[in-house]
Amino acid sequence: MNKKYLYLFLLICLITILFFGLDNDILYAKTGIKRWIPFIIIFFVIPFLMFNFLNKYKVKGKTKFALSLIPIIIVGPLFGLWSGYLSNKQLNEDGKFTIGIVSEKFKSGRKSGSPGVWLVKCKFEVDNEMYITFSKKDKANLYRIGDTLNIKYSKKNPQNHIIVELE
């Protein structure tokens, strides 16, 4: 393969992997390096490959930099929409319900002078394994630690879940 097209080939492969090849463990990770893999690919690796591809065509200065950032503007939002679609599809196809218990409640956004918003996290159990939800907005400030809420989760991957009352 011509070296000129190597970066383009890698760019296309990486975008394909990002949209069609990431495992559920990566898509729904809450901790560790797995959580950061899509972010690193979108904001660092793809622009790097684009920059080097443009370098082979001798695109200069600010134009090369600006063109290298375009994939972030396109791929970032599209990946967010795609992963949301996949999550909803999986929940609709094999979703089950269980009860979660509010385990954390805290207020965010006070630093910027805004009144802030209350956030809650729930714990729930599936097949004798505990899971913790992402922080979700409790806009009406209705729930307290210890309250029970309905959780819809994927049988295939319980890390893919929603708090029904907060959707």
C-alpha positions, 0 to 999 in steps of 0.5 A: 500500500502506498504510504500516502494512503496508510493514514487514510486507511488507518483513519477509516479502520479506526472510525469503523471500529469505533462505530461497529467494533467496540465491546459493551464493556467499553461502551458502558464502562464507568471506571478505568481506562475502558471508559476513556477509550472512545474519548481518546480515539475521537479527540486524539487518535483520529485528529492525529491520523487526519493531521498526518494524512494531510501532511502527506498532501503537503497541506500547510499551517492553520488549514491543516490544523483546522481540517484535522479538527473537523473529524472531532466535530463530525465523529464526536456527535455521531458517535454519541447518537450511535451509542445512544441508539445502540443502548436504547435498542439493546434495552428494548430488545432484552430489557428487564426490570429490577429495583434499585436503591438510591445510594448517593445523592449530591448537588452539582453546579454550585461552583459556577454560581448556578443553583446547581442540580441534584444528582442521584446514583442507585445500586441494583443487583443482577445475578448476585452482582452489584451494579451502580448507575451513572449519576442522573438528575433529580430535577424535582429533588424527590428522592432520598438515600434509601428510596427505591427506584425502578431500573431497566437493564439489559439482560446481556449487559446490566451495565447498560441501564436506565433509572426509569423514574428519571428518564 
